[in-house]
C-alpha cells in the first residue's frame, strides 16, 4: 500500500503554473491577488486535498491562534459547561482551544503545563487540581508574558487573573437555609481543604452555625474527594450511630444524590426525616425524586467572564500580570429535598409565638 503524501503549496503552484508566493498569497486572501486567481488556487487546493500547516504559519508570524485550557475532569457538569462556553467564545475571535484534563493529578497538571508551553499556545486558562497549592509550574507563562487566567479552583496569592464563584456565600446560604427549615444538627460533606472552594464553603458553614448559636462539631464534617464511593462511605459513618442528623449539606450534587439513595436504604423520608442540599445545580438534581435543592454557580456566566478576561489580557501584550479577582454570583435553587414539612412548620410557628 503506497504511503499518502501531504500536498503542499508547491504542488498547487506546479499544477497551476504559478509562483509559490502567488499561491501562498492567494490562500491568505492577499489584497494584491485578483479574485479570479484566488478562486482558481482555492479550487485546486480542495482538489488536491491540501491542508495548511498551522504550526509552520505560527512560527512565521509568531502566533499559533491556539489557547490552552486545563480542567480537572471534562466529565463533570460544571467544568464541561464552562469549557464549552470558553471554546465557543474564543472561536468567535478566531482562536482554537486545546482542552486538556488533569484528572485531579498534580503530576499530570505539571506535565500539561510543560507540554502546552512547548506547543506555543498564545494564552492559558486553568482550573487547578484539588491538591495544587504550589503554582510555580505556571511561572514560565508569566515570565514570558503569556496571558494566564484561573477559574473556579484558583490560587490565592499568585499574580494572575482569577474568576471564581462566591463559595463563602454559598456555604453560608445553604447552612442558613437548612436552619431556617428547622434543622439543628447539620452534617457537611466537604472536599479537601487544599482547594479554595472548600476552604470558603466550610467557612460559610461554620459562620452560619455560629450566627444561629448552633455548636460546631468536628464529628459533623467530612473532608474527602466528592465521589459516589466516598459519599457512600461517609453515610455509613454518619448513620452508624444515633442521633442521626436532620440536615446534610453536600459540597456537590453527586454526593447529595448518593446521600438520598442511602436514606432510601434506611427508609428515611426526605425531607420529612432529613433534609439534603447539594451544590452546583447539576441537571440530575432536578429530575431525581425528590428533586434536590442545590446552588447554581452560573457556569455559562463564568465561562463568558473567563473568555472576556482572557481576551482583554491578550490585548495588552508585554504587560506583567497582577492579582485581580472577579466574583461570579451564586443562587440557592430550592427544591423538594429541603422543603418545610408539617413538623418544621409547626416548630416555626411556635418560635414566632414565643
C-alpha positions as CSV (number, residue, x, y, z in Angstrom):
1,X,0.0,0.0,0.0
2,X,1.5,3.3,-1.1
3,X,2.1,6.0,1.6
4,X,-0.1,9.1,1.2
5,X,2.0,12.2,0.9
6,X,0.7,15.6,2.1
7,X,0.1,18.1,-0.7
8,X,1.9,21.5,-0.3
9,X,1.6,24.9,-2.0
10,X,4.5,23.7,-4.2
11,X,2.1,21.1,-5.7
12,X,-0.6,23.7,-6.2
13,X,1.9,26.1,-7.9
14,X,3.1,23.3,-10.3
15,X,-0.5,22.3,-11.3
16,X,-1.5,25.9,-12.0
17,X,1.9,27.1,-13.4
18,X,2.0,29.9,-10.8
19,X,4.8,31.0,-8.4
20,X,4.8,29.7,-4.9
21,X,4.5,33.2,-3.5
22,X,1.4,33.8,-5.6
23,X,-0.3,30.6,-4.3
24,X,0.6,31.5,-0.7
25,X,-0.8,35.0,-1.0
26,X,-4.0,33.7,-2.8
27,X,-4.6,31.2,0.0
28,X,-4.2,34.0,2.6
29,X,-6.5,36.4,0.7
30,X,-3.8,38.9,0.0
31,X,-5.3,42.1,-1.5
32,X,-2.8,42.2,-4.4
33,X,-4.1,38.9,-5.7
34,X,-7.1,39.0,-8.0
35,X,-10.4,37.4,-7.0
36,X,-10.1,35.1,-10.1
37,X,-6.7,33.8,-9.1
38,X,-7.8,33.3,-5.5
39,X,-10.7,31.2,-6.6
40,X,-8.6,29.2,-9.0
41,X,-6.0,28.5,-6.3
42,X,-8.6,27.5,-3.7
43,X,-10.3,25.1,-6.1
44,X,-7.0,23.4,-6.9
45,X,-6.2,23.3,-3.1
46,X,-9.5,21.5,-2.5
47,X,-9.0,19.1,-5.4
48,X,-5.5,18.1,-4.2
49,X,-6.6,17.8,-0.6
50,X,-4.2,20.5,0.6
51,X,-4.2,21.3,4.3
52,X,-2.5,24.4,5.6
53,X,0.3,23.8,8.1
54,X,-0.9,25.9,11.1
55,X,2.2,25.2,13.1
56,X,4.5,26.5,10.3
57,X,2.3,29.6,9.8
58,X,2.5,30.2,13.6
59,X,6.3,30.0,13.5
60,X,6.4,32.6,10.7
61,X,4.2,35.1,12.3
62,X,4.8,34.2,16.0
63,X,1.1,33.4,16.5
64,X,-0.4,30.0,16.9
65,X,-4.1,31.2,17.3
66,X,-4.3,28.4,20.0
67,X,-5.4,28.7,23.6
68,X,-4.7,26.1,26.2
69,X,-7.4,25.0,28.6
70,X,-6.7,22.7,31.6
71,X,-9.6,21.4,33.7
72,X,-9.7,18.7,36.4
73,X,-12.3,16.4,34.6
74,X,-14.2,17.2,31.5
75,X,-16.8,14.6,32.5
76,X,-18.1,16.8,35.4
77,X,-21.1,19.1,34.6
78,X,-19.7,22.4,35.9
79,X,-16.2,22.4,34.1
80,X,-17.7,20.8,31.0
81,X,-20.3,23.6,30.7
82,X,-17.7,26.3,31.3
83,X,-15.2,24.7,28.8
84,X,-17.9,24.7,26.1
85,X,-18.7,28.4,26.6
86,X,-15.0,29.4,26.6
87,X,-14.3,27.4,23.5
88,X,-17.3,28.9,21.6
89,X,-16.5,32.5,22.7
90,X,-12.8,32.2,21.7
91,X,-13.7,30.6,18.4
92,X,-15.8,33.7,17.6
93,X,-12.5,35.6,17.8
94,X,-10.6,33.2,15.6
95,X,-8.9,31.1,18.3
96,X,-8.7,27.3,18.6
97,X,-8.9,25.8,22.1
98,X,-6.8,22.8,23.1
99,X,-8.7,21.2,26.0
100,X,-6.7,19.0,28.5
101,X,-7.8,17.3,31.7
102,X,-5.5,16.8,34.7
103,X,-7.7,14.1,36.3
104,X,-7.1,15.9,39.6
105,X,-3.5,14.8,39.4
106,X,-0.9,17.4,40.3
107,X,1.8,15.4,38.4
108,X,-0.4,15.5,35.2
109,X,-1.1,19.2,35.7
110,X,2.6,20.0,35.8
111,X,3.3,17.8,32.7
112,X,0.4,19.5,30.8
113,X,1.8,23.0,31.6
114,X,5.1,22.0,30.2
115,X,3.5,20.4,27.1
116,X,1.2,23.4,26.4
117,X,4.1,25.8,26.7
118,X,6.1,23.8,24.2
119,X,3.3,23.9,21.7
120,X,3.5,27.7,21.6
121,X,0.0,28.5,22.9
122,X,-0.9,32.2,23.0
123,X,-2.7,32.0,26.4
124,X,-3.7,29.6,29.1
125,X,-6.9,29.0,31.1
126,X,-6.7,26.8,34.2
127,X,-9.0,25.2,36.8
128,X,-6.4,23.6,39.1
129,X,-6.4,20.2,40.8
130,X,-7.8,19.6,44.3
131,X,-4.2,19.4,45.5
132,X,-2.5,22.3,43.8
133,X,-1.0,24.6,46.4
134,X,2.2,25.5,44.7
135,X,1.6,27.1,41.3
136,X,5.2,27.7,40.3
137,X,4.9,25.3,37.3
138,X,2.9,28.1,35.7
139,X,5.7,30.7,36.2
140,X,7.0,30.0,32.7
141,X,3.9,31.5,31.2
142,X,4.1,34.6,33.4
143,X,7.8,35.0,32.8
144,X,7.2,35.1,29.1
145,X,4.1,37.4,29.3
146,X,1.7,34.7,28.1
147,X,-1.8,35.6,29.4
148,X,-2.9,33.3,32.2
149,X,-6.4,33.1,33.8
150,X,-7.6,30.8,36.5
151,X,-11.2,30.0,37.2
152,X,-13.2,28.1,39.9
153,X,-10.3,26.3,41.6
154,X,-7.9,29.2,41.9
155,X,-4.7,30.4,43.7
156,X,-4.9,32.9,46.5
157,X,-1.6,34.7,46.3
158,X,-0.4,34.3,42.7
159,X,-0.1,37.3,40.4
160,X,-2.8,36.3,37.9
161,X,-6.4,37.0,36.9
162,X,-8.9,34.9,38.8
163,X,-12.6,34.3,38.1
164,X,-14.4,32.3,40.8
165,X,-17.8,31.7,42.4
166,X,-18.8,33.2,45.8
167,X,-18.2,30.0,47.6
168,X,-18.2,31.5,51.1
169,X,-21.7,32.9,50.5
170,X,-22.7,29.6,49.0
171,X,-21.7,27.7,52.1
172,X,-23.3,30.2,54.4
173,X,-26.6,30.4,52.4
174,X,-27.0,26.6,52.3
175,X,-26.4,26.2,56.0
176,X,-28.8,29.1,57.0
177,X,-31.4,27.7,54.6
178,X,-31.3,24.3,56.4
179,X,-31.5,26.1,59.8
180,X,-34.5,28.1,58.6
181,X,-36.2,24.9,57.6
182,X,-35.9,23.6,61.2
183,X,-32.5,21.7,61.1
184,X,-30.4,21.9,64.3
185,X,-27.9,19.0,63.6
186,X,-26.3,19.6,60.2
187,X,-23.6,17.5,58.6
188,X,-21.3,19.0,56.0
189,X,-19.5,16.7,53.5
190,X,-16.8,18.9,52.1
191,X,-14.0,18.5,49.6
192,X,-10.3,18.6,50.8
193,X,-9.1,21.9,52.3
194,X,-6.2,22.1,49.9
195,X,-8.7,23.7,47.5
196,X,-10.1,27.2,47.8
197,X,-13.7,26.1,47.0
198,X,-13.9,24.1,50.2
199,X,-12.0,26.4,52.4
200,X,-14.6,29.1,51.6
201,X,-17.7,26.8,51.8
202,X,-16.6,25.4,55.2
203,X,-16.0,29.0,56.5
204,X,-19.6,29.9,55.4
205,X,-21.0,26.7,57.0
206,X,-19.2,27.4,60.3
207,X,-20.2,31.1,60.4
208,X,-23.9,30.3,59.7
209,X,-23.9,27.8,62.6
210,X,-22.2,30.5,64.8
211,X,-24.8,33.2,63.9
212,X,-27.7,30.9,64.8
213,X,-25.9,29.7,68.0
214,X,-25.6,26.1,66.9
215,X,-22.4,24.5,68.2
216,X,-19.9,23.3,65.5
217,X,-18.9,19.7,66.0
218,X,-15.8,18.2,64.3
219,X,-17.6,14.9,64.0
220,X,-20.2,16.5,61.8
221,X,-17.8,17.5,59.0
222,X,-16.1,15.2,56.4
223,X,-13.2,16.2,54.1
224,X,-12.8,14.0,51.1
225,X,-12.9,13.8,47.3
226,X,-16.5,14.2,46.3
227,X,-17.1,10.8,44.6
228,X,-20.1,8.5,44.8
229,X,-17.9,5.9,46.6
230,X,-16.6,8.3,49.2
231,X,-20.1,9.7,49.8
232,X,-21.5,6.2,50.5
233,X,-18.7,5.5,53.0
234,X,-19.4,8.8,54.7
235,X,-23.0,7.9,55.0
236,X,-22.1,4.6,56.7
237,X,-20.2,6.6,59.3
238,X,-22.9,9.2,59.7
239,X,-25.7,6.7,60.2
240,X,-23.6,4.2,62.2
241,X,-25.0,5.5,65.5
242,X,-27.7,7.8,66.7
243,X,-28.7,10.6,67.0
244,X,-28.9,10.9,63.2
245,X,-28.6,14.4,61.7
246,X,-31.7,16.2,60.5
247,X,-29.8,18.0,57.7
248,X,-26.9,17.3,55.3
249,X,-25.1,19.9,53.2
250,X,-23.2,18.1,50.4
251,X,-20.5,20.1,48.6
252,X,-21.6,18.6,45.2
253,X,-24.7,17.1,43.7
254,X,-23.1,13.6,43.1
255,X,-22.7,13.4,46.9
256,X,-26.2,14.7,47.5
257,X,-27.7,12.1,45.2
258,X,-25.8,9.3,46.9
259,X,-27.0,10.5,50.3
260,X,-30.6,10.4,49.0
261,X,-30.0,6.8,47.9
262,X,-28.6,5.8,51.3
263,X,-31.5,7.4,53.1
264,X,-33.9,5.2,51.0
265,X,-31.9,2.2,52.1
266,X,-32.6,3.2,55.7
267,X,-36.3,4.1,55.0
268,X,-35.6,7.6,55.9
269,X,-38.0,10.1,54.4
270,X,-36.6,13.1,52.6
271,X,-37.4,15.9,53.5
272,X,-39.6,14.8,56.4
273,X,-36.9,12.9,58.4
274,X,-33.8,14.5,57.0
275,X,-33.2,17.4,54.6
276,X,-30.5,17.4,51.9
277,X,-28.8,20.2,49.9
278,X,-26.2,19.8,47.2
279,X,-24.0,22.2,45.2
280,X,-23.5,23.1,41.5
281,X,-27.1,22.6,40.3
282,X,-26.3,19.5,38.2
283,X,-29.2,18.7,35.8
284,X,-29.6,15.4,37.7
285,X,-30.6,17.3,40.8
286,X,-33.8,18.5,39.2
287,X,-35.0,15.2,37.7
288,X,-34.4,12.8,40.6
289,X,-37.2,12.2,43.1
290,X,-37.4,14.0,45.4
291,X,-35.7,16.8,43.5
292,X,-32.6,18.1,45.3
293,X,-32.1,21.7,46.5
294,X,-28.8,22.9,45.1
295,X,-26.6,26.0,44.5
296,X,-26.5,27.4,41.0
297,X,-23.0,28.6,40.2
298,X,-24.0,30.1,36.8
299,X,-21.4,28.2,34.7
300,X,-22.5,30.0,31.5
301,X,-21.8,33.4,33.0
302,X,-18.5,32.2,34.4
303,X,-17.4,30.9,31.1
304,X,-18.3,34.2,29.4
305,X,-16.3,36.1,32.0
306,X,-13.3,33.9,31.7
307,X,-13.2,34.3,28.0
308,X,-13.7,38.1,28.2
309,X,-10.9,38.4,30.8
310,X,-8.5,36.4,28.7
311,X,-9.2,38.4,25.5
312,X,-8.7,41.6,27.5
313,X,-5.3,40.3,28.7
314,X,-4.3,39.3,25.2
315,X,-4.9,42.9,24.0
316,X,-2.2,44.1,26.5
317,X,0.9,42.2,25.2
318,X,4.0,42.5,27.4
319,X,2.2,43.9,30.4
320,X,3.1,42.0,33.6
321,X,0.0,40.3,35.2
322,X,-1.1,41.3,38.7
323,X,-3.5,39.5,41.0
324,X,-7.1,40.5,40.4
325,X,-10.3,38.6,41.0
326,X,-13.8,38.6,39.6
327,X,-16.6,37.0,41.7
328,X,-19.5,35.2,39.9
329,X,-22.7,35.2,42.0
330,X,-24.4,32.1,43.3
331,X,-28.1,31.3,43.9
332,X,-29.8,28.7,46.0
333,X,-32.4,26.7,44.0
334,X,-34.9,25.4,46.4
335,X,-36.5,22.0,45.7
336,X,-38.2,19.2,47.4
337,X,-35.3,17.7,49.3
338,X,-35.2,20.6,51.8
339,X,-38.9,21.7,51.8
340,X,-40.6,22.6,55.0
341,X,-42.7,19.8,56.4
342,X,-45.7,19.8,58.8
343,X,-43.4,19.3,61.8
344,X,-41.0,22.0,60.8
345,X,-43.8,24.4,60.0
346,X,-45.3,23.9,63.5
347,X,-41.9,24.5,65.1
348,X,-41.5,27.7,63.1
349,X,-45.0,28.9,64.3
350,X,-44.1,28.1,67.9
351,X,-40.9,30.1,67.6
352,X,-42.8,33.1,66.3
353,X,-45.4,32.9,69.1
354,X,-42.6,32.9,71.7
